[in-house]
């Protein structure tokens, strides 16, 4: 979280919501975390999309 320079308060809020009602994806390469994506569930039951990409980050050395 820290190396991506995103606002800590917003990042923690997205993670908290995803822990209860969403998905947290972690990208790992060589045993090292290089990225994260946080998806939160929308309030829609019959309308697409069911999830919202709330947060995404990738280590600068792995971009491109």
DABEL-V52329 format. One record per residue. N is the residue number from 0. RES is the residue in three letters. PHI is phi in whole degrees, -180 to 180 (* if undefined). Layout:
# DABEL-V52329
((N RES PHI) (N RES PHI))
This chain:
# DABEL-V52329
((0 UNK *) (1 UNK -61) (2 UNK -69) (3 UNK -91) (4 UNK 61) (5 UNK -85) (6 UNK -59) (7 UNK -59) (8 UNK -61) (9 UNK -69) (10 UNK -65) (11 UNK -64) (12 UNK -63) (13 UNK -62) (14 UNK -65) (15 UNK -60) (16 UNK -64) (17 UNK -67) (18 UNK -60) (19 UNK -95) (20 UNK -155) (21 UNK -173) (22 UNK -137) (23 UNK -119) (24 UNK -110) (25 UNK -120) (26 UNK -96) (27 UNK -125) (28 UNK -133) (29 UNK 63) (30 UNK 79) (31 UNK -118) (32 UNK -69) (33 UNK -115) (34 UNK -170) (35 UNK -151) (36 UNK -133) (37 UNK -122) (38 UNK -114) (39 UNK -113) (40 UNK -75) (41 UNK -81) (42 UNK -86) (43 UNK -79) (44 UNK -101) (45 UNK -122) (46 UNK -119) (47 UNK -82) (48 UNK -86) (49 UNK -87) (50 UNK -128) (51 UNK -120) (52 UNK -76) (53 UNK -87) (54 UNK -159) (55 UNK -147) (56 UNK -151) (57 UNK -139) (58 UNK -59) (59 UNK -57) (60 UNK -73) (61 UNK -115) (62 UNK -80) (63 UNK 113))
